[in-house]
């Protein structure tokens, strides 16, 4: 490996952040969310507001759309392609203010709602979100009804699969016996739906918030920008180490350009590196954990099997 000489500093640590996450929320506000005194809407709303307004949501962008639309039951995807709250950085109080004025009513036109979510997600991915990861979060308490054509679990699953390679779909099912919703998650490339039990409001809120935070962690990228060295210095690629700090522990992730065995990290371009990419196994190991990635300059790179 050719080296870029001229780096004289040693032991400098610099925190680095992954690519941002852009979550397109499509939120069910059908009448069943409140029918017969159901606490589903109130609890899911409280949990959502807690996430949208939490300092832990920094680094995440989100948008919010409801289905069915506020005025009437629409079977047109155009009515679900423009969010009530456009994509914006979190934390933000606009989401809670929007949810506070919603009235759950009507049925569950999931298919056209997903069409609208996909259209909007594609637009985000092509514009403001092109520097990050874009995902759809479908929140629903029921199975698609029959008022709109093609509004079935298999149809929604197939629709989610059309963009799963670049825009995954996560599903949060608020209710009991909604296991068929895992089919939509499978089509969307995320395997299993998060099923939130409705035994009591406090449990709904806790389970829903846990699901959203898990989705945030899963959608986070394992792609990190290499921090710029100090002015007048150059990067010596043989003296870069990647550290992961979680709680009181600090682990060194070894360099592994081929990602053999799936662990370690690699450069995006070994000759002109701009980003550090975690290999699949190491990526899975850090997702879902509260931690921070750091880059240590000036010490011989530790790689799989020893020091370079």
C-alpha angles and dihedrals in degrees: 000000000000115000133219105224129202102074108131102163120096136199095013112155123199126184116228131194129216122242110288122262122234113200119193105202117203105188126197113226097168119148093259089071088076105016117128090010094300113176093207098104097044094046096043090047092051092049092047092050090049090055097043092050099039121110086224088071093069111129091035127103121198144182129196131214129168133215133239093034117254099251102046144327105294128189093191118104089211088073090060101041096081113062125224087228113032122221108293140157120271142266094057135148095210091087094057092046089052093049092048092065097047122108115202109231141142135020137310115272093176098160098057090039089056090047089056092046091051093049091051093044091052090052091050091048091052095048131018093004098051089102093058148028120291122203138168121231112200113196115189141151098203154029118277112270128226101249094098122049117253091019101142137114093255091049094049090045091054091047093052089049092060091072102022092110093064106011113037122200121224119196128208112190113198107201145034129300095014095133092129087072088074086075090066090048090050090051089048092054097249097101103214136040121231106242113203113202117225099209093122137353095249091052092048090053094047094046094044093051090048090052093051093048090049090051090050091053093045092051094049114111125240088212115107131186115235107242115240115257119239118287113287094018132106132213116262102201092200090063104054125109130181118219129189117205120197120166109316095338129090120195128191113224109212124236111251112164093184093045087225110183088012099268134108132033137285140193119255088228117013092203098044107017119194101155140034116225122198115224116244098263095046091045091055089048096058099038114100093023127109103239148115133242118223134184118217116204128199103033125100109270115257111220137177106292096020145313118329 
